[in-house]
């Protein structure tokens, strides 16, 4: 007997049994088999092998069986596209079935089968269904157009389905109208510039007529569409509001919120003195109050929306304060949201009621809620001046409870009250000081330290109190350390004789023993101020503080306008615009409320809000030091706006002055007394690369300019003028150096800037058929990325956008990627993208590496390329001779790098001429023993200067270039530019 018996079995397996049942002659057995297949598919089993057998079951009059087969088909058509074509004939046949339910089922399934091969076969059945006599079929077909558009937009446009869809808005059946609006809105969102929903008064009238007879979801589609319309005048606006108002009493909360959105938008256009305006305000309150009687989750959504409405129009709910009082069984998320709205509605009329309620909340058991309640009391004091005294006494009562977290929160808010009402409630300071020992949270400790420092002259033992904090200085959080440093400096300025030791101690701890750059920088600033000009220090540190605003937590007005236009959506719950959380969304449009009546703004323009001059922020890139894909995967690939801070000015402030270290010395004046501890005087210098710490490192005598090895241009203290640099740049330079700078060396006229040839950055095989080759150029002072986009795929490419990752020099697109026409297969297009250097900065490896993401209608693709650093050489990079001399001496010899340029057959004049075309400027030339020496300067776009000495020997094809720079990391890249410019 062999072992083969273990590998043979009489059982055929489950799939085999199902196959047999599916091919059975009995209808009931067939139906049971399909149900088993669907059950297996639902739990994740692979039953795709049964595809032909299940498709054969489509030929049936049984509606239940047909539905089951269609369900199977939707699930497996994508993985078996060739098999799915077998079902096309049945679809076409079913679309002409006498039963409208089967016709609708067929067209719905057709829309759900996302297979390119099949779509063209489905156009004819869909066209018939769009004009079907039965409204149920028409409404299903309308949604199918949107689904088909998502698969193949070009096909839908060519077949004229969009025009048919627009015609359906005039349909006699309200549900067909609603579905047509929903489909057009969906398509319009993914193609914002298509102007599909061309809303006019006639169309709006049709929608408002259908609104009364639709199902609830149909009403939502129509209301959302109405919210995108801008009425011509206040009369039309009032007419629409009157017809939408009945929706406020609908049972579905989504309909109510959509109606509120429309009314909030159109109210902007109604004159406030109109009687109807007051009536509308009164009508808006009851439905919002009713939403708060729903279950907690719905309450939360309603409260988040009410929070926005109250910020825009507090008068709507000003008499409804009691509705927002917290119930004992409310979940914490509802409680906190209600608390927020209570503060927003607080006014002189209801403040007594609100304070009594808040005091009650402060004795609850939920710690988070209690903290928020205590903060709310402080916010009420700041908002309603008449209540401030009552709020302070309420806070003092809470401090007497000695509950740790209550005391800490109370101290934090009392600090804010002191800021808002100076010299009014300082009598409570004694009570606060009694609770010093119980403070263990950074925010509370920082607040208490601020109070002690601010009112040090009124507290007898202020120095002892601050000294007690100083004992554990290094264990404190940064927030507390910074506050302690400032408080002790304030104390010193108020009581200089008693606190000299204390201030020396804190300055020493902050500057020498701390590794936090913020703390060290602040310590150095205070130290310099105190050691050079105590009067100026007093004016700076003890300056009068601006009063804090009563509503610091309000949403910024332009964002609030946009969120009001998104009431009833996720954006209104997150309190963020859709572009902040909808990934890769082509269709995210920034919405604005229309200009209010009589404001003089054009009502025609949907972007009237932008007339205020508020520009939208450019898309943010999440900073990270990760690999190529790490940062680029989360990029917002909407075209970047051209706004941003101006590039660094080209004047002396950034270049020579700081570079030579004279800036601070001249600012400080001639102070003969040295400061109490040695201070670096070379802190200001040219802008640094991102990885460099801005804080001074440990000292050494040479760095301080204290001996002969020190930097002569930096001086030996605050007042010492630079030894090698004259007081003014025009003063003569002594020491026979004039001979060296013999400018008679005939520097010729510059040629054009060098631009490297194009190379392939993104091969087609890595980008689904898109090939990108390119180069960088600098023309008329503008950096440009010149690209050739080639479509090697079989489908049309559209919707191009580009984004850069953070890079060493802040390169970013100065505008969107202009690909104005679709890119057809085998077509190439030349694109020039202007760049600026105001983007986010992060040191790359190598320094000139640029990581890029390009998006089109197919996918997002990533690549990296290297730009020649000569693109960043500024046209104003020619240094004055004396400044060049002083700077060359001033840069440490360790920062000098030497390179060989081989096989270069130009004479010195031709080399100088060629380099000047790329903004490498020759300052001077001299000849020593047959060797020409060119002294050159370069200024990078971020303000870094590079000084160079180029040696050219007649008959020798090898040049030597020496580069000196405060950021020596750039030297290698600058050398590569020298080599590229001279050899090409």
C-alpha angles and dihedrals in degrees: 000000000000128000092247090098089075091062098049126075138175091218113097096198134243097286091054092050092049090049090055092048092048090056092048119124093225113092095210092052090049092051092049090050092052089049089053090049092051090047091052090047091050094054091050104261116144108244096157089117088074093059098114092044094050092045089054088061090064091085095085140108092219106109094200093053091045090053091051093049091048089051090054090046094053091052099048104028092091094054093042105036094155092054092045090064086068088069096054095089091053091051092052090048093047091051087065096044114129090233109084091205090061092045090052092044091053094049092045092052091047089058092050095052101089099195119130094209093060101043097082091053090055098056096086096048089046092051090053092048092051087060096038118140091232115079092211090062092044094052091049091048091051091060090044090061090059091050092048090048089056090055099040116003094176093056092052091051093046093050091052094238092138091060090049088050091052089051090055089066085074092050118133092231115078094211091055089050091050093050092046089053091047092050094046091047090051092050092043091053092057091045105037095177096050095092090211096151097058095181117198133161092269093052091045090053091053091049093049090050091052091045094076095054103039129105113258094265090048088054090053092053091050094045091049089051091049090052089064092057122096111208119225096232144352092270092060089043091055092047092054092046091052091053094045096046095082088064088069089077094054118127094228111083092209090060090048093052092046089052090048089052092054092046094046090053098046093043087069088072098048117096109245092228091061114111090223090058091062091045091052092051089054092048093052096060103064097054091049090049090048090056088064092066092065126095116297096261092054090043089056093052090047092049093050089053093044088052089062093043092051091051090052099037113010090170091074094070103020092117095044100073095126092062089066095052108119121254120217093241098047113121114249094253090057092045094053093047092049090050091054092052092046090060092047090053095043112121139157089271097058104022095106090055092046095049093050089052094047092049088054091051091052089068094054123115099237104096097203091049093048091051091051091048092053090049089049090058089055092048090051090053090053094045100044110039094192090060097050095097093049090047092051092050089048089052091049090052089053091049088055089060086071090213101154102225092041091054092048095050091046091055091050092053094042087058088058091047089053088052092051097043109028119195093010111092102022090121088083093063092093090058090050093050090056089065098052094110094055095058113106104148118092095229093051093045091049091049092050092048090050090052092049092048094044094049098030092131090061096047112075096201098037091128092054092048093051092043089057089058091046093062092076096032096140093049093055123096118257091254091059094042092053092047092047092051092052093043093053091048088052090049091050091051090051098041106020099164097054101041107043093111092047094053092046088052096050093044090051092049092048098046106031107026100036127084094194108110094206092053094045093048092051090046092053093047092052092044093052093044093050095044097047109030120005090179091058089045089055092050092050102041098035095039117141109271122228113248113257117250119254092226107039091145097058116121112254108267099242091047090047090053090052093047091050087058088055099049111148094028134095090265090066091052095046092040087224130113114257091249088066095062109015103092120225091347113173090182102056106121124186107238127203135192114249120258112275121251113282095010092118093235120133109260091198093071116079088203095057089126090068090065087085087076096248109146122203116249117250115253111280123235116216105241116234137140091226131131126285095285096035097082100026099058093074097044120136099230098196110127109276118247119236095235121109142113115307116260116262111288116251096228129116093269092079101032125034101009098056093031090060094046093234095115099083095037093058089045093053097051126214106318110170096189112084116231119263093258129024111272128193109245095190094071095115110069141138116310111282135224113265098256094056116099112236092213122093117256125224115305133248126184092248093053090054092057088244099137139026093279091060125104105276096203092056097061128222099269141346097300103036110110115226109277098214097034121072121230091256127028092236095058116111119264113231130209102069092286092131089075091058091056097060101160093188090098094109105239105200131220115291123254124219121291115273116252120187119234118264118272131188108266099172119026117215093240090062096046106046092261101323113121120191123190123171155141140208127249138175114219124176090344094308121116111224134191107211114198140176113210114199124187108214093165128093097244133069117262122216142153097055120187134166136205133180126215119231110287142182097269102030095251111177137158112275090208143357123299103266107218097149100178130045113266107239124206113286091010125127127201132191115226129184116199117192113219135201133194101232097096128111115294131224128154111253131199109259095027095234095048116129123194114205136189119200121189131195135161090283105051147308116278129195132206140152129222137174121239121208107251088224086080086072096052107118123225091230093059098115108115126209112256096242092045090051091053095048092045094048090054092043098055109085116253089236087070092060119105127188126206138179121228107199132201098016115147104188127114118236095263093051090046091049091048092049094047092049088059087064094046096262098135125205109222096180144349133207135173121224120180094337093313119116114217117198118195110206141179132205129187119202121214091253093057099261112140123212120196120200142190113200117193118202120183116196110248093012113107091198118087127194120217123189116196127196123188140152088233100048091183090081094056095086092052092046090052089052088053091050090052094046094047096046096044098046 
